[in-house]
């Protein structure tokens, strides 16, 4: 999960925390742009086995 997010070039410098429990993923932390939030959610949803994504990320 974390590898998918951190391998995305546009998200490398973001401060994103990833918590996973039985397919449910919670993303938190701080990003510079709304586009970073959207991309992190999109990348997370594309990972096999993810059943839901909760966004708690905030803009800096």
Backbone torsions as a table, in degrees:
resi	resn	phi	psi	omega
1	UNK	NA	-57.0	179.9
2	UNK	-61.1	-38.0	-179.1
3	UNK	-61.3	-38.9	179.9
4	UNK	-64.0	-42.0	-179.7
5	UNK	-69.9	-46.5	-174.7
6	UNK	-78.2	-11.7	174.5
7	UNK	-86.5	-8.0	176.4
8	UNK	-79.2	114.6	-174.2
9	UNK	-53.4	-38.2	-176.0
10	UNK	-72.7	-13.2	-176.4
11	UNK	-108.4	0.0	-174.5
12	UNK	-56.5	-37.7	-175.8
13	UNK	-91.9	1.9	-178.9
14	UNK	-77.4	154.6	177.5
15	UNK	-103.0	78.8	-175.7
16	UNK	-110.5	128.5	174.9
17	UNK	-101.5	139.9	-177.3
18	UNK	-123.0	121.2	175.6
19	UNK	-118.1	133.1	-177.5
20	UNK	-127.9	136.0	175.3
21	UNK	-147.1	111.5	177.2
22	UNK	50.5	47.5	176.3
23	UNK	87.7	-12.3	177.4
24	UNK	-92.3	129.9	-176.7
25	UNK	-118.4	133.2	175.1
26	UNK	-114.7	124.9	177.7
27	UNK	-106.2	130.3	177.6
28	UNK	-140.6	170.4	179.5
29	UNK	120.7	-163.3	-174.1
30	UNK	-126.1	137.2	177.3
31	UNK	-131.7	162.2	-177.3
32	UNK	-81.3	-32.6	-171.2
33	UNK	-133.0	152.0	174.6
34	UNK	-59.1	-35.0	179.0
35	UNK	-59.8	-32.5	178.1
36	UNK	-67.4	-39.5	176.8
37	UNK	-62.1	-48.5	-179.2
38	UNK	-59.6	-43.2	-178.2
39	UNK	-66.6	-42.5	179.9
40	UNK	-61.9	-41.1	178.5
41	UNK	-66.3	-44.4	180.0
42	UNK	-60.6	-46.9	-179.8
43	UNK	-62.9	-43.5	-178.8
44	UNK	-63.1	-44.3	179.9
45	UNK	-63.4	-25.4	-177.8
46	UNK	-79.8	-10.2	-179.1
47	UNK	-77.9	130.7	-179.8
48	UNK	-59.1	133.1	177.1
49	UNK	97.7	-9.5	179.1
50	UNK	-79.0	122.8	-179.1
51	UNK	-99.7	-27.4	178.4
52	UNK	-156.4	155.3	179.2
53	UNK	-130.3	124.1	175.2
54	UNK	-107.3	126.8	-178.0
55	UNK	-100.0	115.6	172.5
56	UNK	-119.5	19.7	178.9
57	UNK	-73.9	149.6	-179.8
58	UNK	-128.0	154.2	175.3
59	UNK	-82.8	140.1	177.7
60	UNK	-75.2	NA	NA
